[in-house]
């Protein structure tokens, strides 16, 4: 299958890129800065999602079968920040985590409707969508809750056309972003909240994404898969 994967430079994205390619899929990966192997697109620019889509479409010979929205940021903001700083932080987080994903989903749906076989969307959200996050990360939790709601809406709205949508909700994952957060909050306290006793490895999330992108049965469209060591169960 031909797959567009955002946020592929590190962590979950890099593991997913490797897993998908090892499974025989053709994957165009994305990062903000780009590289010899990744297409550059800065999602703070509203035009970037369309530019990325068109580039990926050209590289994949005019057909994309699966969109994986993994790109995201996790920056903190204090509730007593000045208004300008507060609004700027919310704008960046919602713009990158949710709006860019929505733009790509819209482009994917339009493309999938042109073919006879539909397509799949896999959105990487977070357990924060359901259990919330720290007092410094309201905007992150809100962006991920929005992504879950968007995924369910797509699943309900387009299943009859063969367009399937899924979301993945990881907890802490052993990436550079999580390591910084763990050290700031105290690793022992975080681990005590995870019955499994450890945070997830990027390869574990990547395998869930691979399954949803290629093997999950059509009847599971709209599903949200939790991968958090039972730190939050629904």
NUKOL-487795 format. One record per residue (C-alpha): residue in one letter; residue number from 0; y, z, x. Coordinates in nm, 2 decimals. Example, Ala and Ser with C-alpha at 12.3 -4.5 7.8 and 13.67 -1.06 7.14 Angstrom:
<nodes>
node residuo:A&num:0&c2:-0.45&c3:0.78&c1:1.23;
node residuo:S&num:1&c2:-0.11&c3:0.71&c1:1.37;
</nodes>
This chain:
<nodes>
node residuo:X&num:0&c2:0.00&c3:0.00&c1:0.00;
node residuo:X&num:1&c2:0.36&c3:-0.05&c1:0.10;
node residuo:X&num:2&c2:0.55&c3:0.28&c1:0.11;
node residuo:X&num:3&c2:0.91&c3:0.39&c1:0.16;
node residuo:X&num:4&c2:0.93&c3:0.75&c1:0.30;
node residuo:X&num:5&c2:1.27&c3:0.92&c1:0.35;
node residuo:X&num:6&c2:1.33&c3:1.21&c1:0.59;
node residuo:X&num:7&c2:1.05&c3:1.09&c1:0.83;
node residuo:X&num:8&c2:1.18&c3:1.21&c1:1.16;
node residuo:X&num:9&c2:1.04&c3:1.56&c1:1.18;
node residuo:X&num:10&c2:0.84&c3:1.83&c1:1.00;
node residuo:X&num:11&c2:0.68&c3:1.73&c1:0.67;
node residuo:X&num:12&c2:0.82&c3:1.38&c1:0.70;
node residuo:X&num:13&c2:0.69&c3:1.31&c1:1.04;
node residuo:X&num:14&c2:0.35&c3:1.45&c1:0.95;
node residuo:X&num:15&c2:0.35&c3:1.24&c1:0.63;
node residuo:X&num:16&c2:0.44&c3:0.92&c1:0.82;
node residuo:X&num:17&c2:0.15&c3:0.97&c1:1.05;
node residuo:X&num:18&c2:-0.09&c3:1.06&c1:0.77;
node residuo:X&num:19&c2:0.00&c3:0.76&c1:0.56;
node residuo:X&num:20&c2:-0.02&c3:0.52&c1:0.85;
node residuo:X&num:21&c2:-0.36&c3:0.66&c1:0.96;
node residuo:X&num:22&c2:-0.48&c3:0.60&c1:0.60;
node residuo:X&num:23&c2:-0.40&c3:0.23&c1:0.65;
node residuo:X&num:24&c2:-0.07&c3:0.21&c1:0.45;
node residuo:X&num:25&c2:0.24&c3:0.01&c1:0.56;
node residuo:X&num:26&c2:0.52&c3:0.26&c1:0.58;
node residuo:X&num:27&c2:0.89&c3:0.22&c1:0.63;
node residuo:X&num:28&c2:1.02&c3:0.56&c1:0.75;
node residuo:X&num:29&c2:1.38&c3:0.68&c1:0.73;
node residuo:X&num:30&c2:1.61&c3:0.92&c1:0.91;
node residuo:X&num:31&c2:1.98&c3:0.98&c1:0.91;
node residuo:X&num:32&c2:2.04&c3:0.85&c1:1.26;
node residuo:X&num:33&c2:1.74&c3:0.61&c1:1.27;
node residuo:X&num:34&c2:1.53&c3:0.52&c1:1.58;
node residuo:X&num:35&c2:1.32&c3:0.24&c1:1.70;
node residuo:X&num:36&c2:1.06&c3:0.33&c1:1.43;
node residuo:X&num:37&c2:1.29&c3:0.46&c1:1.16;
node residuo:X&num:38&c2:1.56&c3:0.30&c1:0.94;
node residuo:X&num:39&c2:1.90&c3:0.47&c1:0.96;
node residuo:X&num:40&c2:2.07&c3:0.58&c1:0.64;
node residuo:X&num:41&c2:2.32&c3:0.87&c1:0.60;
node residuo:X&num:42&c2:2.29&c3:1.00&c1:0.24;
node residuo:X&num:43&c2:2.63&c3:1.15&c1:0.25;
node residuo:X&num:44&c2:2.74&c3:0.79&c1:0.19;
node residuo:X&num:45&c2:2.68&c3:0.69&c1:-0.17;
node residuo:X&num:46&c2:2.59&c3:0.34&c1:-0.07;
node residuo:X&num:47&c2:2.32&c3:0.45&c1:0.17;
node residuo:X&num:48&c2:2.02&c3:0.47&c1:-0.07;
node residuo:X&num:49&c2:2.07&c3:0.11&c1:-0.19;
node residuo:X&num:50&c2:2.11&c3:-0.01&c1:0.17;
node residuo:X&num:51&c2:1.79&c3:0.17&c1:0.27;
node residuo:X&num:52&c2:1.60&c3:0.03&c1:-0.02;
node residuo:X&num:53&c2:1.70&c3:-0.32&c1:0.05;
node residuo:X&num:54&c2:1.61&c3:-0.29&c1:0.42;
node residuo:X&num:55&c2:1.27&c3:-0.14&c1:0.34;
node residuo:X&num:56&c2:1.20&c3:-0.41&c1:0.08;
node residuo:X&num:57&c2:1.27&c3:-0.68&c1:0.34;
node residuo:X&num:58&c2:1.06&c3:-0.51&c1:0.60;
node residuo:X&num:59&c2:0.77&c3:-0.48&c1:0.36;
node residuo:X&num:60&c2:0.77&c3:-0.84&c1:0.25;
node residuo:X&num:61&c2:0.95&c3:-0.79&c1:-0.09;
node residuo:X&num:62&c2:0.71&c3:-0.53&c1:-0.24;
node residuo:X&num:63&c2:0.72&c3:-0.15&c1:-0.24;
node residuo:X&num:64&c2:0.44&c3:0.03&c1:-0.41;
node residuo:X&num:65&c2:0.53&c3:0.39&c1:-0.35;
node residuo:X&num:66&c2:0.85&c3:0.58&c1:-0.29;
node residuo:X&num:67&c2:0.83&c3:0.93&c1:-0.13;
node residuo:X&num:68&c2:1.16&c3:1.12&c1:-0.15;
node residuo:X&num:69&c2:1.14&c3:1.38&c1:0.13;
node residuo:X&num:70&c2:1.48&c3:1.38&c1:0.29;
node residuo:X&num:71&c2:1.68&c3:1.70&c1:0.23;
node residuo:X&num:72&c2:1.90&c3:1.97&c1:0.38;
node residuo:X&num:73&c2:1.89&c3:2.35&c1:0.38;
node residuo:X&num:74&c2:2.22&c3:2.49&c1:0.47;
node residuo:X&num:75&c2:2.35&c3:2.83&c1:0.37;
node residuo:X&num:76&c2:2.68&c3:2.92&c1:0.20;
node residuo:X&num:77&c2:2.82&c3:3.26&c1:0.11;
node residuo:X&num:78&c2:2.92&c3:3.33&c1:-0.24;
node residuo:X&num:79&c2:3.25&c3:3.46&c1:-0.11;
node residuo:X&num:80&c2:3.33&c3:3.14&c1:0.09;
node residuo:X&num:81&c2:3.67&c3:2.98&c1:0.01;
node residuo:X&num:82&c2:3.66&c3:2.72&c1:-0.27;
node residuo:X&num:83&c2:3.69&c3:2.42&c1:-0.04;
node residuo:X&num:84&c2:3.40&c3:2.53&c1:0.17;
node residuo:X&num:85&c2:3.19&c3:2.63&c1:-0.13;
node residuo:X&num:86&c2:3.24&c3:2.29&c1:-0.31;
node residuo:X&num:87&c2:3.18&c3:2.09&c1:0.01;
node residuo:X&num:88&c2:2.85&c3:2.27&c1:0.07;
node residuo:X&num:89&c2:2.73&c3:2.22&c1:-0.29;
node residuo:X&num:90&c2:2.84&c3:1.86&c1:-0.28;
node residuo:X&num:91&c2:2.64&c3:1.79&c1:0.04;
node residuo:X&num:92&c2:2.33&c3:1.96&c1:-0.08;
node residuo:X&num:93&c2:2.32&c3:1.81&c1:-0.42;
node residuo:X&num:94&c2:2.43&c3:1.47&c1:-0.29;
node residuo:X&num:95&c2:2.15&c3:1.45&c1:-0.02;
node residuo:X&num:96&c2:1.87&c3:1.64&c1:-0.20;
node residuo:X&num:97&c2:1.92&c3:1.52&c1:-0.55;
node residuo:X&num:98&c2:2.16&c3:1.23&c1:-0.60;
node residuo:X&num:99&c2:2.02&c3:1.02&c1:-0.32;
node residuo:X&num:100&c2:1.67&c3:1.08&c1:-0.45;
node residuo:X&num:101&c2:1.78&c3:0.99&c1:-0.80;
node residuo:X&num:102&c2:1.94&c3:0.67&c1:-0.67;
node residuo:X&num:103&c2:1.62&c3:0.57&c1:-0.49;
node residuo:X&num:104&c2:1.41&c3:0.65&c1:-0.80;
node residuo:X&num:105&c2:1.63&c3:0.43&c1:-1.01;
node residuo:X&num:106&c2:1.59&c3:0.14&c1:-0.76;
node residuo:X&num:107&c2:1.22&c3:0.20&c1:-0.74;
node residuo:X&num:108&c2:1.18&c3:0.19&c1:-1.12;
node residuo:X&num:109&c2:1.37&c3:-0.13&c1:-1.15;
node residuo:X&num:110&c2:1.15&c3:-0.28&c1:-0.88;
node residuo:X&num:111&c2:0.83&c3:-0.15&c1:-1.03;
node residuo:X&num:112&c2:0.92&c3:-0.30&c1:-1.36;
node residuo:X&num:113&c2:0.94&c3:-0.64&c1:-1.20;
node residuo:X&num:114&c2:0.57&c3:-0.63&c1:-1.10;
node residuo:X&num:115&c2:0.26&c3:-0.61&c1:-1.31;
node residuo:X&num:116&c2:0.11&c3:-0.31&c1:-1.15;
node residuo:X&num:117&c2:0.38&c3:-0.04&c1:-1.17;
node residuo:X&num:118&c2:0.42&c3:0.20&c1:-0.89;
node residuo:X&num:119&c2:0.44&c3:0.56&c1:-0.78;
node residuo:X&num:120&c2:0.71&c3:0.81&c1:-0.69;
node residuo:X&num:121&c2:0.64&c3:1.13&c1:-0.51;
node residuo:X&num:122&c2:0.94&c3:1.38&c1:-0.49;
node residuo:X&num:123&c2:0.93&c3:1.67&c1:-0.24;
node residuo:X&num:124&c2:1.09&c3:1.96&c1:-0.42;
node residuo:X&num:125&c2:1.03&c3:2.33&c1:-0.33;
node residuo:X&num:126&c2:0.89&c3:2.65&c1:-0.48;
node residuo:X&num:127&c2:1.27&c3:2.74&c1:-0.50;
node residuo:X&num:128&c2:1.28&c3:2.51&c1:-0.80;
node residuo:X&num:129&c2:1.09&c3:2.78&c1:-1.00;
node residuo:X&num:130&c2:1.14&c3:3.11&c1:-0.82;
node residuo:X&num:131&c2:1.49&c3:3.06&c1:-0.68;
node residuo:X&num:132&c2:1.60&c3:3.13&c1:-0.33;
node residuo:X&num:133&c2:1.83&c3:3.36&c1:-0.14;
node residuo:X&num:134&c2:2.18&c3:3.45&c1:-0.24;
node residuo:X&num:135&c2:2.30&c3:3.20&c1:0.02;
node residuo:X&num:136&c2:2.10&c3:2.91&c1:-0.12;
node residuo:X&num:137&c2:2.18&c3:2.87&c1:-0.48;
node residuo:X&num:138&c2:2.26&c3:2.51&c1:-0.43;
node residuo:X&num:139&c2:1.93&c3:2.44&c1:-0.26;
node residuo:X&num:140&c2:1.73&c3:2.59&c1:-0.54;
node residuo:X&num:141&c2:1.94&c3:2.41&c1:-0.80;
node residuo:X&num:142&c2:1.89&c3:2.07&c1:-0.62;
node residuo:X&num:143&c2:1.51&c3:2.12&c1:-0.61;
node residuo:X&num:144&c2:1.50&c3:2.23&c1:-0.98;
node residuo:X&num:145&c2:1.69&c3:1.92&c1:-1.06;
node residuo:X&num:146&c2:1.43&c3:1.71&c1:-0.87;
node residuo:X&num:147&c2:1.15&c3:1.86&c1:-1.07;
node residuo:X&num:148&c2:1.33&c3:1.79&c1:-1.40;
node residuo:X&num:149&c2:1.40&c3:1.44&c1:-1.28;
node residuo:X&num:150&c2:1.03&c3:1.38&c1:-1.19;
node residuo:X&num:151&c2:0.91&c3:1.50&c1:-1.52;
node residuo:X&num:152&c2:1.16&c3:1.28&c1:-1.70;
node residuo:X&num:153&c2:1.05&c3:0.98&c1:-1.51;
node residuo:X&num:154&c2:0.68&c3:1.06&c1:-1.58;
node residuo:X&num:155&c2:0.74&c3:1.09&c1:-1.95;
node residuo:X&num:156&c2:0.97&c3:0.79&c1:-1.97;
node residuo:X&num:157&c2:0.78&c3:0.53&c1:-1.78;
node residuo:X&num:158&c2:0.41&c3:0.61&c1:-1.78;
node residuo:X&num:159&c2:0.35&c3:0.33&c1:-2.04;
node residuo:X&num:160&c2:0.47&c3:0.08&c1:-1.78;
node residuo:X&num:161&c2:0.24&c3:0.20&c1:-1.51;
node residuo:X&num:162&c2:0.51&c3:0.40&c1:-1.33;
node residuo:X&num:163&c2:0.38&c3:0.74&c1:-1.22;
node residuo:X&num:164&c2:0.58&c3:1.03&c1:-1.09;
node residuo:X&num:165&c2:0.47&c3:1.35&c1:-0.91;
node residuo:X&num:166&c2:0.64&c3:1.64&c1:-0.73;
node residuo:X&num:167&c2:0.53&c3:1.87&c1:-0.45;
node residuo:X&num:168&c2:0.66&c3:2.22&c1:-0.43;
node residuo:X&num:169&c2:0.60&c3:2.37&c1:-0.08;
node residuo:X&num:170&c2:0.69&c3:2.72&c1:0.01;
node residuo:X&num:171&c2:0.76&c3:2.79&c1:0.38;
node residuo:X&num:172&c2:0.63&c3:2.52&c1:0.61;
node residuo:X&num:173&c2:0.61&c3:2.55&c1:0.98;
node residuo:X&num:174&c2:0.90&c3:2.32&c1:1.07;
node residuo:X&num:175&c2:1.21&c3:2.38&c1:1.28;
node residuo:X&num:176&c2:1.41&c3:2.44&c1:0.97;
node residuo:X&num:177&c2:1.17&c3:2.71&c1:0.84;
node residuo:X&num:178&c2:1.14&c3:2.87&c1:1.18;
node residuo:X&num:179&c2:1.51&c3:2.93&c1:1.20;
node residuo:X&num:180&c2:1.52&c3:3.07&c1:0.85;
node residuo:X&num:181&c2:1.22&c3:3.29&c1:0.92;
node residuo:X&num:182&c2:1.37&c3:3.44&c1:1.23;
node residuo:X&num:183&c2:1.69&c3:3.51&c1:1.04;
node residuo:X&num:184&c2:1.52&c3:3.70&c1:0.75;
node residuo:X&num:185&c2:1.25&c3:3.86&c1:0.95;
node residuo:X&num:186&c2:0.91&c3:3.69&c1:0.97;
node residuo:X&num:187&c2:0.70&c3:4.00&c1:0.88;
node residuo:X&num:188&c2:0.88&c3:4.04&c1:0.55;
node residuo:X&num:189&c2:0.83&c3:3.67&c1:0.46;
node residuo:X&num:190&c2:0.46&c3:3.67&c1:0.56;
node residuo:X&num:191&c2:0.40&c3:3.98&c1:0.35;
node residuo:X&num:192&c2:0.51&c3:3.78&c1:0.05;
node residuo:X&num:193&c2:0.24&c3:3.51&c1:0.12;
node residuo:X&num:194&c2:-0.11&c3:3.62&c1:0.01;
node residuo:X&num:195&c2:-0.26&c3:3.35&c1:0.24;
node residuo:X&num:196&c2:-0.11&c3:3.54&c1:0.53;
node residuo:X&num:197&c2:0.06&c3:3.23&c1:0.69;
node residuo:X&num:198&c2:0.31&c3:2.96&c1:0.62;
node residuo:X&num:199&c2:0.18&c3:2.61&c1:0.55;
node residuo:X&num:200&c2:0.14&c3:2.35&c1:0.82;
node residuo:X&num:201&c2:0.32&c3:2.01&c1:0.78;
node residuo:X&num:202&c2:-0.02&c3:1.83&c1:0.78;
node residuo:X&num:203&c2:-0.12&c3:2.03&c1:0.47;
node residuo:X&num:204&c2:0.18&c3:1.90&c1:0.28;
node residuo:X&num:205&c2:0.13&c3:1.55&c1:0.41;
node residuo:X&num:206&c2:-0.22&c3:1.54&c1:0.28;
node residuo:X&num:207&c2:-0.11&c3:1.64&c1:-0.07;
node residuo:X&num:208&c2:0.16&c3:1.36&c1:-0.05;
node residuo:X&num:209&c2:-0.10&c3:1.11&c1:0.06;
node residuo:X&num:210&c2:-0.33&c3:1.20&c1:-0.23;
node residuo:X&num:211&c2:-0.05&c3:1.17&c1:-0.49;
node residuo:X&num:212&c2:0.07&c3:0.84&c1:-0.34;
node residuo:X&num:213&c2:-0.27&c3:0.67&c1:-0.35;
node residuo:X&num:214&c2:-0.56&c3:0.86&c1:-0.51;
node residuo:X&num:215&c2:-0.43&c3:1.09&c1:-0.78;
node residuo:X&num:216&c2:-0.55&c3:0.97&c1:-1.12;
node residuo:X&num:217&c2:-0.29&c3:0.81&c1:-1.35;
node residuo:X&num:218&c2:-0.34&c3:1.09&c1:-1.61;
node residuo:X&num:219&c2:-0.19&c3:1.34&c1:-1.36;
node residuo:X&num:220&c2:0.15&c3:1.18&c1:-1.38;
node residuo:X&num:221&c2:0.42&c3:1.44&c1:-1.42;
node residuo:X&num:222&c2:0.22&c3:1.70&c1:-1.22;
node residuo:X&num:223&c2:0.39&c3:1.94&c1:-0.99;
node residuo:X&num:224&c2:0.17&c3:2.05&c1:-0.70;
node residuo:X&num:225&c2:0.24&c3:2.40&c1:-0.55;
node residuo:X&num:226&c2:0.16&c3:2.43&c1:-0.18;
node residuo:X&num:227&c2:0.28&c3:2.78&c1:-0.09;
node residuo:X&num:228&c2:-0.01&c3:3.01&c1:-0.01;
node residuo:X&num:229&c2:0.01&c3:3.17&c1:-0.36;
node residuo:X&num:230&c2:0.35&c3:3.31&c1:-0.28;
node residuo:X&num:231&c2:0.45&c3:3.18&c1:-0.62;
node residuo:X&num:232&c2:0.20&c3:3.09&c1:-0.89;
node residuo:X&num:233&c2:0.28&c3:2.95&c1:-1.24;
</nodes>
